[in-house]
Amino acid sequence: METLLLVASLLGFIALTLGTALFVAAEFSLTALERSTIADDVATRGDRRARQVERAHKTLSFQLSGAQLGITITTLITGYIAEPVLSGLFHDPLTNLGLSASAASGVSLALALIIATSLSMVLGELIPKNLAIAKPLAVARATSGPITLFSAVFKWAINGLNGSANWIVRRLGIEPAEELRSARSPQELVSLVRNSAREGSIDEDTAALVDRSLKFGELTAEDLMTPRVTVESLDRDDNIRDLVMASSRTGHSRFPVVIDGDLDDLVGVVHIKQAFTVAPERLADTTVESIARPVPRVPASLDGDALMARIRADGMELCVVIDEYGGAAGIVTTEDLIEEILGDVTDEHDRERADVAVDGDGYLCSGLLRTDELFDAIGYRAPEGSYDTLGGLVMFCLGRIPEVGDSVELPHRSVHDEDDEEEEPPVGAEVTWRAVVTQMDGRRIDVVSLRPVHDEPQASTVGVAR
């Protein structure tokens, strides 16, 4: 009889441990599943288990509370059964080894607790947890039926416990959620893409493309525009021959038409294709003002997505960016938007140099390079300030209009300016860079040479070396 009770107790211990494993597996698999994965499973299989997993995920808070209740019940009963059974197995062998009855009872109890706890933890928690994380959908399909049945039977207890917990959470000022938030913010998606690239799940080119696409909506028209100081325009009195010559000289196909060279006095925009609509004998007599088309104007604060929609809606694929003072800050073309996502796009007509070019152990950079693009290119993160470009940063550090040959050490971003959502900075983020003005365009910095400072004493960030 005692042997039968011992065997039954051991079988009960194993069954309860497996019950704990069932609830743990269900808990971790449901929390590890993405809503899109469940939807795909329902669409492809559409069987009863797929629908059970879908219903369980939609009532996640209730199901997790049921799993926690099941874990608690099975663990308590397991401990109640395991202690007398296992300690009884060890008691007689220990007394036969010469221990006193009291000592044997204490040692056998300790061994019983250690063995029972270890088996319960390994078999009932760690193994099912690892399986659920590795194969969440398969485990959820296998456990959804028993968990759904258990939750239905103990619904009254689960609702009572869950309601009490939700009441306390609401008192803390937090609204409980029934489902996990499956949507991701652009910052979270950028982080996922970068992590995937580092782990080799996707190649670096694809990661860079997705990264730029996700960041595109955060940019404004001011970030994407070609500044007015570099805009090639035509005067309203210029003729069609002037349009053809300008297109041949610059490689551009569209030109703003202005009054007296002032982009603020914009008449419209012309396209080189319009030159072919004019008879050859009238090329010299037809002004570009007569064929100019209206051009949309957008505020500098317009975000990238809205700006793309606005440009796509206009046949000339060009917008003029208006600053907060009502003046023209620059223009944005379809090419500007495409290059922001795909990178530099050139053809046989482009004569522009790259914004960043390797130069020995440093770089030659355009003065119009935005500070966020500078970070992506060489890993240098500029501190917050009243500038948007590398040229503006150098001018800010110098405190005056620079001349060719001026140099300055670029300041480091302070700890208080760090963006908590930014991923690990690229290689070079901690390097001290010296900027040398190598080319000016009037009063604008055109080209800057950036070189890392090697084993040099720290200089003032606004000091000038000539």
N, C-alpha and C positions, 0 to 999 in steps of 0.2 A: 504493500500500500504506500509506504513512504517513497519507494522508488517511483511509483506511478505519479505521486504528487510532485516529486522532484522533476520528472520529465515534463509534466504539464506546466510546471512553473517556468522551466527553461524555454519551452515552446512559447509560453505567454510572453516572456521577456523578449524573445526574438521577434514575435509578432508586433509587440508594442514598439520596439525599436524601428521596425520597418514602417509602422504607422507614423512615427515621428519623421522618418525619411520621406514619406509621402507628402506630408504637410510642408516640410522644408523645401522639397523640390518644387511643389506647387507655388509656394511663396516667391522663390527666387526666379522661377521661369516666367511668372506673370509680370514681375517688375522688370525683367530683362527684355521683354518683348516690345518691339516697336509696333505702333498701330498700323503702319504700312505693311509690315510683315504679316500681321493677322489678316488684313484685307486681301492681300495676295493669296493667302492660304484659302480663304473663303471663296475667292473668285476661281481658283484653279481646282480645288477639291470639292468644296461645298458640302462636305459630309456632316454628320451629326457632331463629331468631335470638333471640327472647325468652328461650327456655330456655338458650341459650348465654350470654347476658348474666347470667342468674340464677346459673348455675353459676360463671361467672367472678367474680362479686361475692362468692359464698360462699367462694371460694378466693382472696381478694383479695391476700393477701401473696405467694402463689405467682405470680399473674398479674403483679403489679407487678414482681417480681423478673425475670420473663421479659421484660417490656417494657424494663427497665433493661439487661438483657443484649443485647436487640435494638438498643437505641439505641447502646450501646457498640460493638457489632460494626459496624453500618452507618456510624457516625461515623469509626471508625478506617480502614475501607476507603475511605470517601469522601476522607479526608485523604491516604491513600496514592495514590489515583488523581488527585486534583485538582492536587496540587502539580506533578508533572512535565508534565501536560497543559496547565494554564493558564500555567505559566512558559514552556513551549515556544512558546505562542502569542504571548507578549509579547517574547521574546528578540530575534527578527529585526527587528521594527519598532523596537525600542529601539536596536539597533546601526545601523540605517539612519538614525536621528536623530543619530548621531555619538557615541554612548556606546561606551566600550571594552567588550570582551567580558566582562571581570570585572565591570564596573559594571552592564552590561546583565543579567548573571546575578543579581546581588544585587537589583536593582530588580524584575526579573521575578518572582523568588521572593517578595519582599514583596507585590507586587500579587496574585500567585496566592494567597497565604495570606489576604490581606484579603478578596478576592472570594469564595474558597471558604468561609471562615468566615462571612461575612455572608450568603451564600446559604443555607448550611446552617442558620444560626440563624433567619433569617426564614422560609424555606420549610419547613425541617424541624422547627422548634420553636415559634416564636412564633405562626404562623398556625394550625397544628393545636391548639395550646394554647388559643387564643382561641375556636376553633370548638367544642372539647370543653366548655369552660366555659359557652358560650352555649347549646349544644344537646347536653347530655350523653347523653340517651337515644338520639337519632338517631345520634350518633357512635359510641356503644357498640355499637349494633346493626350499624353498618357495619364495625366493626373486630373484633368478637368472633370471627368465623370465622378470619381469618388469625392472630390472636393465639393462639387456642386451638390451632391447628395448630402454630405455632412453639413454644409451650410444651410440647406433647406430644413434638415431635422433640428438643428440648433439655432434656427433663425432668431428665436426669442432672446436667447442668451447673447448672441452676437450683436443684435440691435441694441440691447441694453448696455453692453460694454462699449460698443462703438459710439452710442449716443453720449455716454458719460465722458468719453475721451474727447469727442467733438465739442462738447460744452466747455471743457477746460481750455481747449485750443482757441475757441472763439473768445473766451475771457482774456486770452493773451493777445487779442487783436488780429488773429489770423483766421481766414476762412478755410476750413478743410476742403480738400479736393477729392472728388470721387474717382477721377482718372488721372493718370500721369500725363504731364504736358509733353506731347509728342512734337509740337512745333519747335523750331530752333530759330534763334535770332541770327542775323547776319554775322555777328561777332562769333557766335558759337559755331556756325557753319565754317567760318574761316579757320577757327581753331581745329575743327575736325579735319578739314582739308590738309592743313599743315601737318597735323599728326600723321595722317594717312601717307603723306609724301615722305615723311621721315621714316616711317615703318616700311616703305616700299610698296604699299598697297596701290598707289597710283604714281605715275611718273611725274617728274618735277614740272615739265612743260604743262601738263594737264592741270596740276595743282596751281600753277601760276595763273593760268587762264581762268580757272574757277575763282581763285582769290581775287583777281581784278574785277571779275564780273560781280561778285558779291559786294565789293567795295564801291562799285560804280554808282549805286543809288545814294551813297553818302556824300558824293562829291557835288559841288554846285557849279553853276554856269561859270562863275569866276575862276574856279579851279580848272575847268576844261577849255576855256577860251584861249585864242591867240591874242596876246595883248595888242593894243592899238598901235604901239610903237613899232611893231613888226608887220603891220597889215599893209599890203600893197593895194593901193586904191587908184582910181581914175577920176580926173576932174570932169565935171558935167559938160565942159566945152570940148573935151577930147572926142576924136572921131573913131570910126570903126577900125581904121588902120592902126590907131594907137592901141586899141583893144587887142588886135592881133599881135602887135609888137610886144605888148606887155605880157601876153600869154606865152610867146616864144621866149622872152627873156627870163621869166620867172617859173614857167612850167605850171602856173595856176590856170584854172579854167573859169573861175568866178572872181569878180572884182566889185567891191563897193564903189558906187559913184557918189562923189562928195562935192561940196562947194569950197573952192579955195584950199583944198587939201585937208580940210577939217572933218574928221569922222563924225563929229557932233552934228554937222550939217549934212546929213545923209539924204541923198535923193532916192537911191534904190540900189539894185545890184544887177549886173549884166553877166551873161555866160558867153563863152567863146562860140558856142553853137549858134547864138543869135547873129553872129557875123555872117553866117552862110545864108541868112534870110534876106540879106541886103544885096542888091545888084552891084556887080564890080565897079561900075562907073559912078556909083553913089557912095562908095566907101569913104572918100575924103570929105564928103558933104554931110554925112549923117552923123550926128552927135550921139554919144552913148546915153545922154540923158533922154533922148527920144525913144530908146528901146529898153531903158531901165525898168525893172519890175520892182514893186514894193517888197520890202524885206521885213520880216517880223522882228520885233524887239522883245527881249525877255529880261527880267530882272536878274541881277548878278547872283541873287540868293536862290534861284530856281534849281531844284535838285536834278541829278543826272537823268533819272527815269522820265520825268516830266519834260525835260529838255529834249530827249531823244524823240519822244512822241510829237513834240512841237515841230522839230526839224523834219521828221518823216512826213508830216502832214503838209509841208510846203515843198513845192516842186523845185525850188532853187537850192534846197538842202543847206541853208545858211541862216543864221540868226545873229543879230547884233545884241551884245550884252550891255545893259544899261546899269550904271552904278547907282548908289543911293543918292547921289547929287543930281541925277538926271543926265549925266554925260555918258558918252559911249566909251566903255572900258575895253572893248575888243570884239572879236567875232568868233562864233563857233560854227564849224562845218561838220558834215557827216564824217569826214576823215578824222577830225579831232576825236570824235566819240569812238570810232572804230579803233584808233590807235590806243585809246585809254584802256581798252579791253584786250586787244590782240598784241599790243606793242607797236613799235614803229613799222609802218607800212610804206614802202617806197616803190616807185616805178622808174622808168627810164627818164622821166622828166624831173624827178626830184634831185635837187643839188644840195640839200641841207645835210649838214654833218650830224652825226649821232649826238644825242644829248649827253651821253656818257661814253667816253672812249678810254681804254686802258693806255696809260702813258708811263712805261717803266714800272716802278713800284707804286705809282699813283694813278690819278685819273684826270682827264680833261673834261670838264663839265660845262654845260650851257648855264649861263647866268639866270636863265628863265626856268631852270629845273626846279620844280616844286620841292619843298622840304620833305614831304612824304615820299616822293619819288626818289629823293636822295637817300632816304633810309632804306628803301627797297634795293637800291643799286649798290651801295657800299656799306650799309649798316650804321651810318651816322644819323642819330636822332637829334634834331635841333630843338633847343628849348622853346617854350612858348614865347611869342613876341609879336611885334607889329610888323610882320613880314610874312610873305608866302613863298618866296623863292630863294635860291641860293644867293643870287645877286643882292637881294634885299637883306639877307642875313649878314653878308660881308659888309655891306654899306652900314648896317646897324652897328656892327662891331667897330668899324672905323670911325663912325660918327661924322662922316663928311663924304662928299662925292669923291670916289677913288680915282686913282690914276694907274696906268699900266705899271706893274712892278710892285704895287702895294701888297703887303702880305699881313696875315693875321691868323692867330690860332683860333679855331672855332670852339665856342664854349660847349661844355657838356650839359646835358639835360639833368636837372636836379632830381632827387628822389621824389620830391613832392609833385613833380610834373609827370611822373611815370603813369602810363595807362595800364590799369590793372587787367584789362581784357586783352592786352597785347601778348602774343606768344613770345617765346624765347627770341631775342634779337639775333639777326644774322651775325656771322663772323665779322668782326670789325667794329661792333657797336661800342666797345670800350676804348677804341683807338683814339688818340688825340690827332686831329687833322690840322695841317697848315694850309690855308687858302692863299693863293697868289693870283692876283688879277693879271691875266695875260693878254686880254683884248677888251677894248671898250667900243661901244657903239654910241657915239655922242656922250651923253651923261649916264648911259645905261651900261652895266657890266655885261659883256657879251660872253666871255670865256673865262673860266676859273680853273686853275690847276690845284688839285688837292693831293697832298702827299702826307703819309703818316709821319708823325714825329717820333724818331727813334733815339732813345737815351739822351734826350735833351731836357734841361731844367724847365719846369712848368713856367710859362710866361703868362702875363695878364691876358685875358680873353679880348681886351680892347686895345692891347698894345700894337704898335705898328712898326714893322721893320722895312726899311727902304734900301 
